[in-house]
Structure formats: C-alpha cells, structure tokens
Amino acid sequence: MTAPSKNYLAEIPMGAPDAILGIAENFKKCTDPHKVNVCVGAYRDENGKPWILPSVREAEKMLMDDPSENKEYASISGDAVFVEQAIKFAYGQQVDLDKIAAVQTLSGTGACRIGGEFLGKFYPVKKIYIPDPTWGNHISIFENCGLEVVRYRYYSRATNGLDLKGMVEDIKAAPDGSIVLLHACAHNPTGCDPSHEQWKVISDLIKEKNLQVFFDSAYQGFASGDAEADGFALRYFVSEGHNVMLAQSFAKNFGLYGERCGTLSFVTQSADEKERVLSQVKRIIRPMYSSPPVHGSSIVRKVLTNDKLTKQYYEECAFMANRIASMRNLLVEELKKAGSTHDWSHITSQIGMFAYTGMNSDMCDKLTLEYSIFLTRDGRISLAGLNEKNVAYVAKAIHSVTDGKSITTTE
C-alpha cells in the first residue's frame, strides 16, 4: 500500500467556481458606473439596496428585549414552535399536525439535502425526476445523496412557456414509484408556473404512476404577494392523498438570506409513522450538523405568533412581490420604447423573482462584456436587480443584443 503524500494538498485539483456566485464576484470587481447585477436571487429595494423587512426588524427588537430568550443549542429537530408555525404557513392553518413529520433545516438547500439523504437511505426507487431547467444546485444535491437524477421537460424555449405536453410525456415514461421534484410556486429559473387546471392534470398523472412527490418551496408569498394563493399546488396535492415531502425556505419571502432558515416535512399516515420518520431524519442530521441555528427561526416564530407582526409581514411580502411585478411591466414597456419588435409577453406572464427572457448565451455574454449587465448565461434575469433608475438602460442593452435575432429556439 502506498503511503499518502505528506503534502497531499499540493495535488488537489482546482474546483470549478459556482456559476452564480462567480458572476456576483465579477460584478463587484467591475468599475463601470452603469453596471447592473441581475444575477443573484436576492430582493433589492428601489435604490438597489438590500431590504430588511420592518416586521423582521421589529421581531428582532422584541427578541433582544425578551429576557427569556437565550443562545442555547436547539434540539436536533429545531425550534418546535417555529416548525409548527412554518408547517401551518405552508400547508394551511387547518393542517393535521399529528401526521406531519417536520424538522428545522439549514434553509431550503439543507432541506433538499436532508430529504435526499432520507430518500437515498430508505426509498426503494433511487431515481429522481427534476424539471429542465431547474435550480442548478438540485442536481448536485441529489446526486451526492446517491440518487440518479433524470430531467423531465418543463419549459419550451420554442414558445417561452410551460411545456405541459413534454412534462406529461416524460413523467408518464418514468418507472412507477419514482421520485418527482416539483417547484411549489415561482419556478426557478423560468418564473413559469402551471395553472390550477394544469396542476390538476399533473396531480392525476403522478397519482396514476404512484410517484413520491418532493416539493421545493422557496417563494411562498413572494411569488404573487399572497402566501395562501401561492400554497395552492402543495395543498391540492396533499388533499388528493399524494405521498408528499416539502423543502421550505424563508430566505426569499422573509428576506432572511443569511440566517439559513427552513424546514423539511413529510406527510405521513399516522402519528406512529410520523415518529418513526422523525427518528430517522434526526439520525441523518445529528452527524451532519447536530442542530440548526436559532436566530432566523426565532424571528419567523416571533412574526408568525404575533398577530400585529403577522399582518404587517403579509403586507410587506405583498409590497415586495408588487415591486417585482411592476418591474416586469416596466421592462417590457422600456423594450418597446427602445424599438424592440419582439413579443416579450412571456416576461409579464411569468411570476416571482426571475424572468426567463429567451436570450441565448451569446446575447448574455455581450450584455456583460459591452454593457456591464451581469446575468447567468441561460437568459435568466433577477427582476429584483431592476429599478426605475436602471431599467431603461437594461432594456436598451437587451434590445441591442436581440435586435434582428430570435429569442425563441426551435425544438
């Protein structure tokens, strides 16, 4: 047996940089005064600055002034009151908590990872179907959990809309009992969600195939401005008796990006089944990070257990969603003013933080190199990065790189 090198670190290869975070770093280094960051998915106010929700600020003050609050370790499964409130926020106030096995997680990423580890260990079918396209981290997370990742068609670049026909065909072709990942609302990166009637079609097919449903919910409330409306897909699937898992994040809708606050939950058939599932999830968490951080969860707990703050929060969440929606409309208006003759209606019909523009990688590269507009190379832009001061500049630049060229792709 060959002994390991004393300086084995010298032989470690350079890892590929994260695409999105790498773009953010390049934006910081750029000295162009007109530079615009429409890459990172974090809310910005009308001045392009991060915004802490006033209800979050008030909750923090209340926590600081409460002598009963402390910095002790949370349990493996997290803050029980926070978890209960989070589950009611997602599934509805009337949810039967005796049948929901839930734990606090390190935001939605942690929830996906813990959920993936659970499925890799206990679920008999090791194949997970995820939408094409999807959040890039989904692929690495589930592959690292030992699951085979398979794509199903979701978005048509030929129509800049949902490819329901392709989605149905691919899910129908999946082996019975496979796992299927669904974005609960405000699909990332496309912003293109099924209608209620389309969700029902998808539900019927998944029930026929007896698939394990794994919802990823990162934008509830942030998508439409109405958390109850944004909960439709999850709640409908539960009402239809599906086997449901949920990864839930409070990064976007509460603006708690750096607090890493979320939950993972399972809909079970009985209180006994719930406890057995929880026992195994905790065995996964314990050697991984032991217990979750408490600051972000304490904020959400305080907001959702205080009637005044809850009302205020819902108003603030709607305010964020409405500003994003106004940027959608304004961008399309400015594109028309710039002289674009393309049909940009898909931008205004999409929902949530992102717009999937239809621009190809060459167009995106040109936007960055010639106009210092930083975005991912798939044509996704974060509307949170737009405001009344820069939207005309961005629209003129987009018109410049798309004029006379197609923003749809023949499939």
C-alpha positions as CSV (number, residue, x, y, z in Angstrom):
1,M,0.0,0.0,0.0
2,T,1.4,3.4,-1.0
3,A,1.6,5.8,1.9
4,P,-0.2,9.1,1.3
5,S,1.9,12.1,0.3
6,K,3.0,14.3,3.1
7,N,1.9,17.2,1.0
8,Y,-1.3,15.7,-0.5
9,L,-2.9,19.1,-0.5
10,A,-0.5,20.2,-3.3
11,E,-2.2,17.7,-5.6
12,I,-5.7,18.8,-5.0
13,P,-7.2,20.0,-8.3
14,M,-8.9,23.4,-8.6
15,G,-12.7,23.0,-8.4
16,A,-14.9,24.8,-10.8
17,P,-16.3,28.0,-9.4
18,D,-20.0,28.3,-8.7
19,A,-21.6,29.9,-11.8
20,I,-23.9,32.4,-10.0
21,L,-21.6,33.3,-7.1
22,G,-18.7,33.8,-9.6
23,I,-20.8,36.2,-11.6
24,A,-21.5,38.1,-8.4
25,E,-17.8,38.4,-7.7
26,N,-17.1,39.7,-11.2
27,F,-19.8,42.3,-10.7
28,K,-18.1,43.5,-7.5
29,K,-14.8,43.9,-9.4
30,C,-16.4,45.8,-12.3
31,T,-15.7,49.6,-12.2
32,D,-18.3,50.6,-14.8
33,P,-20.6,53.2,-13.2
34,H,-23.5,51.8,-15.2
35,K,-23.1,48.2,-14.1
36,V,-26.2,46.3,-13.2
37,N,-26.5,42.9,-11.3
38,V,-29.5,40.9,-12.4
39,C,-27.9,37.6,-11.4
40,V,-28.2,36.8,-7.7
41,G,-31.7,36.0,-6.5
42,A,-32.0,38.4,-3.6
43,Y,-34.5,41.2,-3.2
44,R,-33.4,44.8,-3.7
45,D,-35.3,48.0,-3.0
46,E,-35.9,50.8,-5.5
47,N,-32.4,52.1,-4.8
48,G,-30.8,48.7,-5.5
49,K,-30.1,48.1,-1.8
50,P,-30.8,45.0,0.4
51,W,-34.0,45.5,2.3
52,I,-34.7,44.1,5.8
53,L,-38.4,43.8,6.3
54,P,-39.7,46.2,9.1
55,S,-41.6,43.3,10.7
56,V,-38.3,41.4,10.9
57,R,-36.6,44.4,12.4
58,E,-39.4,44.7,15.0
59,A,-39.3,41.0,15.8
60,E,-35.5,41.2,16.4
61,K,-36.0,44.1,18.8
62,M,-38.7,42.2,20.7
63,L,-36.3,39.1,20.9
64,M,-33.5,41.3,22.2
65,D,-35.7,42.8,24.9
66,D,-37.1,39.4,26.0
67,P,-35.1,38.1,29.0
68,S,-36.4,34.6,28.4
69,E,-34.6,34.4,25.0
70,N,-31.2,32.7,25.1
71,K,-28.5,31.3,22.9
72,E,-28.7,27.7,23.9
73,Y,-28.5,24.8,21.4
74,A,-31.7,24.0,19.6
75,S,-32.7,20.3,19.6
76,I,-31.8,18.2,16.6
77,S,-35.2,18.9,15.0
78,G,-35.0,22.6,15.8
79,D,-37.3,25.1,17.5
80,A,-40.6,23.2,17.9
81,V,-42.8,26.4,17.9
82,F,-41.1,27.7,14.7
83,V,-41.5,24.3,13.0
84,E,-45.3,24.3,13.9
85,Q,-45.8,27.8,12.6
86,A,-43.8,27.1,9.4
87,I,-45.9,24.0,8.7
88,K,-49.1,25.9,9.1
89,F,-47.8,28.7,6.8
90,A,-47.1,26.1,4.1
91,Y,-49.9,23.5,4.5
92,G,-52.6,25.9,5.9
93,Q,-53.8,26.6,9.4
94,Q,-56.1,23.6,9.5
95,V,-53.3,21.0,8.8
96,D,-53.3,17.9,10.9
97,L,-50.0,18.3,12.7
98,D,-50.2,14.8,14.1
99,K,-49.5,13.5,10.6
100,I,-46.7,15.9,9.6
101,A,-43.2,14.9,10.4
102,A,-41.1,18.1,10.3
103,V,-37.7,19.4,11.3
104,Q,-35.9,22.7,11.1
105,T,-33.2,22.8,8.4
106,L,-30.5,25.0,7.0
107,S,-32.8,26.8,4.7
108,G,-34.1,25.1,1.5
109,T,-30.7,23.8,0.5
110,G,-30.4,21.9,3.8
111,A,-34.0,20.6,3.5
112,C,-33.3,19.2,0.0
113,R,-30.1,17.6,1.2
114,I,-31.6,16.0,4.3
115,G,-34.6,14.9,2.3
116,G,-32.3,13.5,-0.4
117,E,-30.3,11.6,2.2
118,F,-33.5,10.1,3.6
119,L,-34.7,9.0,0.2
120,G,-31.3,7.6,-0.7
121,K,-31.3,5.6,2.5
122,F,-34.9,4.4,2.7
123,Y,-36.8,4.9,-0.5
124,P,-36.8,1.8,-2.8
125,V,-36.5,3.7,-6.1
126,K,-33.3,5.7,-6.4
127,K,-34.4,7.8,-9.4
128,I,-35.5,11.4,-9.0
129,Y,-37.1,13.4,-11.9
130,I,-36.4,17.1,-11.8
131,P,-37.6,19.8,-14.2
132,D,-35.5,21.0,-17.1
133,P,-34.4,23.7,-16.3
134,T,-34.2,23.8,-12.5
135,W,-32.2,25.5,-9.8
136,G,-28.7,24.3,-10.6
137,N,-28.0,23.1,-7.0
138,H,-30.7,20.5,-7.2
139,I,-28.6,18.3,-9.4
140,S,-25.5,18.2,-7.2
141,I,-27.5,17.8,-4.0
142,F,-29.5,14.8,-5.2
143,E,-26.5,13.2,-7.0
144,N,-24.5,13.5,-3.8
145,C,-27.3,11.7,-2.0
146,G,-26.8,8.7,-4.2
147,L,-29.9,9.3,-6.4
148,E,-30.0,9.1,-10.1
149,V,-31.1,12.5,-11.5
150,V,-33.2,12.4,-14.6
151,R,-34.6,15.5,-16.3
152,Y,-38.2,15.9,-17.4
153,R,-39.2,18.6,-19.9
154,Y,-40.7,21.6,-18.3
155,Y,-40.1,24.8,-20.3
156,S,-40.3,25.3,-24.0
157,R,-37.9,27.7,-25.5
158,A,-39.9,27.5,-28.7
159,T,-42.9,29.1,-27.0
160,N,-41.3,30.7,-24.0
161,G,-43.9,28.9,-21.9
162,L,-44.7,25.7,-20.0
163,D,-44.2,22.5,-22.0
164,L,-47.0,20.6,-20.4
165,K,-47.2,18.1,-23.2
166,G,-43.5,17.2,-22.8
167,M,-43.7,17.2,-19.0
168,V,-46.6,14.8,-19.1
169,E,-44.9,12.5,-21.6
170,D,-41.7,12.3,-19.6
171,I,-43.4,11.7,-16.2
172,K,-45.6,9.1,-17.9
173,A,-42.4,7.3,-19.1
174,A,-40.9,7.3,-15.6
175,P,-40.8,4.0,-13.7
176,D,-43.7,3.6,-11.3
177,G,-42.8,4.7,-7.8
178,S,-40.0,7.1,-8.9
179,I,-39.4,10.4,-7.1
180,V,-40.5,13.7,-8.8
181,L,-39.4,17.1,-7.8
182,L,-41.8,20.0,-8.2
183,H,-41.4,23.7,-7.6
184,A,-44.3,24.7,-5.4
185,C,-44.5,28.2,-7.0
186,A,-42.4,30.8,-8.9
187,H,-40.4,28.2,-10.7
188,N,-36.6,28.9,-10.7
189,P,-35.3,29.9,-13.2
190,T,-38.2,30.3,-15.5
191,G,-40.9,32.0,-13.4
192,C,-43.3,29.9,-15.3
193,D,-45.9,28.0,-13.2
194,P,-48.7,25.6,-14.2
195,S,-52.2,27.0,-13.9
196,H,-54.5,25.4,-11.3
197,E,-56.1,23.2,-14.0
198,Q,-52.6,22.1,-15.2
199,W,-51.6,21.3,-11.7
200,K,-54.7,19.0,-11.5
201,V,-53.6,17.2,-14.7
202,I,-50.1,16.8,-13.3
203,S,-51.5,15.5,-10.0
204,D,-53.7,12.9,-11.7
205,L,-50.7,11.6,-13.7
206,I,-48.4,11.4,-10.6
207,K,-51.1,9.6,-8.7
208,E,-51.5,7.1,-11.5
209,K,-47.8,6.5,-11.5
210,N,-47.6,6.3,-7.7
211,L,-44.7,8.7,-7.6
212,Q,-43.1,10.2,-4.4
213,V,-43.6,13.9,-4.6
214,F,-40.9,16.3,-3.4
215,F,-42.0,19.9,-3.4
216,D,-39.4,22.7,-3.2
217,S,-41.0,25.9,-1.9
218,A,-38.7,28.9,-1.8
219,Y,-41.0,31.7,-2.8
220,Q,-44.4,31.2,-1.0
221,G,-45.8,34.7,-0.6
222,F,-43.1,36.3,-2.7
223,A,-44.5,34.9,-5.9
224,S,-47.9,36.5,-6.1
225,G,-47.8,38.6,-2.9
226,D,-50.4,36.2,-1.4
227,A,-48.9,33.3,0.6
228,E,-52.3,31.5,0.7
229,A,-52.6,31.6,-3.1
230,D,-49.0,30.5,-3.5
231,G,-49.7,27.4,-1.4
232,F,-52.2,26.0,-3.9
233,A,-50.2,23.3,-5.5
234,L,-48.8,21.8,-2.3
235,R,-52.2,21.9,-0.6
236,Y,-54.0,20.4,-3.5
237,F,-51.6,17.5,-3.8
238,V,-52.0,16.8,0.0
239,S,-55.8,16.9,-0.4
240,E,-55.5,14.4,-3.2
241,G,-53.7,11.9,-1.0
242,H,-50.2,12.1,-2.5
243,N,-47.0,10.9,-0.8
244,V,-45.6,14.4,-0.2
245,M,-42.3,15.8,1.1
246,L,-41.6,19.5,1.3
247,A,-38.4,21.5,1.4
248,Q,-39.3,25.0,2.7
249,S,-37.2,28.1,2.8
250,F,-37.6,31.5,4.5
251,A,-34.7,33.2,2.7
252,K,-36.7,35.0,0.0
253,N,-40.1,35.6,1.5
254,F,-38.8,36.8,4.9
255,G,-35.5,38.3,3.5
256,L,-33.6,36.0,5.8
257,Y,-30.9,35.0,3.3
258,G,-28.0,34.7,5.6
259,E,-29.9,33.2,8.5
260,R,-30.3,29.8,6.8
261,C,-33.8,29.1,8.0
262,G,-36.1,26.4,6.6
263,T,-37.9,23.1,7.2
264,L,-38.2,19.6,5.8
265,S,-41.5,17.9,6.2
266,F,-43.3,14.6,5.3
267,V,-47.0,13.9,5.1
268,T,-47.4,10.6,7.0
269,Q,-50.4,8.4,7.5
270,S,-50.4,8.2,11.3
271,A,-48.9,9.6,14.4
272,D,-46.8,6.4,14.8
273,E,-45.5,6.7,11.3
274,K,-44.6,10.4,11.9
275,E,-42.5,9.5,14.9
276,R,-40.6,6.7,13.1
277,V,-39.8,9.1,10.2
278,L,-38.7,11.8,12.6
279,S,-36.4,9.4,14.4
280,Q,-34.6,8.5,11.2
281,V,-34.4,12.1,10.0
282,K,-32.8,13.1,13.3
283,R,-30.2,10.3,12.8
284,I,-29.3,11.9,9.5
285,I,-29.0,15.4,10.9
286,R,-27.0,14.6,14.1
287,P,-23.7,13.6,12.5
288,M,-24.1,16.2,9.7
289,Y,-24.5,19.5,11.7
290,S,-26.1,18.4,15.0
291,S,-28.7,21.2,15.3
292,P,-29.8,24.3,13.4
293,P,-29.0,27.9,14.1
294,V,-31.7,29.7,16.1
295,H,-31.7,33.4,15.2
296,G,-33.6,33.2,11.9
297,S,-36.1,30.7,13.2
298,S,-36.7,32.9,16.3
299,I,-37.6,35.8,14.0
300,V,-40.0,33.8,11.9
301,R,-41.5,32.3,15.1
302,K,-42.0,35.8,16.6
303,V,-43.6,37.2,13.4
304,L,-46.0,34.3,12.9
305,T,-47.1,34.1,16.6
306,N,-47.8,37.9,16.9
307,D,-51.0,39.0,15.2
308,K,-49.8,42.5,14.6
309,L,-46.5,41.4,13.1
310,T,-48.1,38.7,11.0
311,K,-50.4,41.3,9.4
312,Q,-47.5,43.6,8.9
313,Y,-45.4,40.8,7.4
314,Y,-48.1,39.9,4.8
315,E,-48.4,43.5,3.7
316,E,-44.6,43.8,3.3
317,C,-44.4,40.5,1.4
318,A,-47.1,41.8,-1.0
319,F,-45.1,45.0,-1.3
320,M,-42.0,43.1,-2.5
321,A,-44.0,41.0,-4.9
322,N,-45.8,44.0,-6.3
323,R,-42.5,45.9,-6.9
324,I,-41.1,42.9,-8.8
325,A,-44.3,42.7,-10.9
326,S,-44.1,46.4,-11.7
327,M,-40.5,45.9,-12.9
328,R,-41.8,43.1,-15.2
329,N,-44.2,45.5,-16.8
330,L,-41.8,48.4,-16.9
331,L,-39.1,46.4,-18.5
332,V,-41.4,45.3,-21.3
333,E,-42.6,48.9,-21.8
334,E,-39.0,50.1,-22.0
335,L,-38.1,47.4,-24.5
336,K,-41.0,48.7,-26.7
337,K,-39.7,52.3,-26.3
338,A,-36.2,51.1,-27.3
339,G,-37.7,49.9,-30.6
340,S,-37.9,46.1,-29.9
341,T,-40.5,44.3,-32.0
342,H,-40.1,41.0,-30.2
343,D,-43.1,39.6,-28.3
344,W,-42.0,39.9,-24.7
345,S,-45.3,39.0,-23.2
346,H,-43.8,35.9,-21.6
347,I,-42.0,38.2,-19.2
348,T,-45.2,39.7,-17.8
349,S,-46.9,36.3,-17.7
350,Q,-44.2,34.8,-15.6
351,I,-44.1,35.1,-11.8
352,G,-41.7,35.5,-8.9
353,M,-38.2,36.9,-8.8
354,F,-36.9,35.8,-12.2
355,A,-37.7,36.4,-15.8
356,Y,-36.6,33.8,-18.4
357,T,-36.0,36.2,-21.3
358,G,-35.3,33.8,-24.2
359,M,-31.8,35.3,-24.7
360,N,-29.1,32.8,-25.7
361,S,-25.6,32.6,-24.2
362,D,-24.0,34.8,-26.8
363,M,-26.5,37.6,-26.1
364,C,-25.9,37.3,-22.4
365,D,-22.1,37.4,-22.9
366,K,-22.5,40.5,-25.0
367,L,-24.6,42.2,-22.3
368,T,-21.9,41.6,-19.7
369,L,-18.9,42.4,-21.9
370,E,-20.3,45.5,-23.6
371,Y,-22.9,46.9,-21.1
372,S,-21.7,45.6,-17.7
373,I,-25.0,43.9,-17.1
374,F,-24.3,40.7,-15.2
375,L,-26.6,37.7,-15.6
376,T,-26.5,33.9,-16.0
377,R,-25.9,32.6,-19.5
378,D,-29.3,31.0,-19.8
379,G,-31.0,34.3,-20.2
380,R,-32.4,34.4,-16.7
381,I,-32.6,37.8,-15.1
382,S,-33.4,38.7,-11.5
383,L,-36.0,41.4,-11.7
384,A,-35.1,42.5,-8.1
385,G,-32.0,44.0,-9.6
386,L,-34.0,46.4,-11.7
387,N,-35.4,49.8,-10.6
388,E,-36.6,53.0,-12.2
389,K,-33.1,54.3,-12.5
390,N,-31.6,51.4,-14.5
391,V,-34.5,49.7,-16.2
392,A,-34.3,51.8,-19.4
393,Y,-30.6,51.2,-19.7
394,V,-31.1,47.5,-19.3
395,A,-33.9,47.5,-21.8
396,K,-31.9,49.4,-24.4
397,A,-29.0,47.0,-23.9
398,I,-31.3,43.9,-24.3
399,H,-32.8,45.4,-27.5
400,S,-29.2,46.0,-28.8
401,V,-28.2,42.3,-28.4
402,T,-31.6,40.8,-29.5
403,D,-32.5,43.2,-32.4
404,G,-33.0,41.1,-35.6
405,K,-32.3,37.9,-33.8
406,S,-34.7,35.2,-32.4
407,I,-35.5,34.9,-28.7
408,T,-37.1,31.5,-29.2
409,T,-35.4,28.3,-30.1
410,T,-36.8,25.7,-32.5
411,E,-37.0,22.4,-30.6
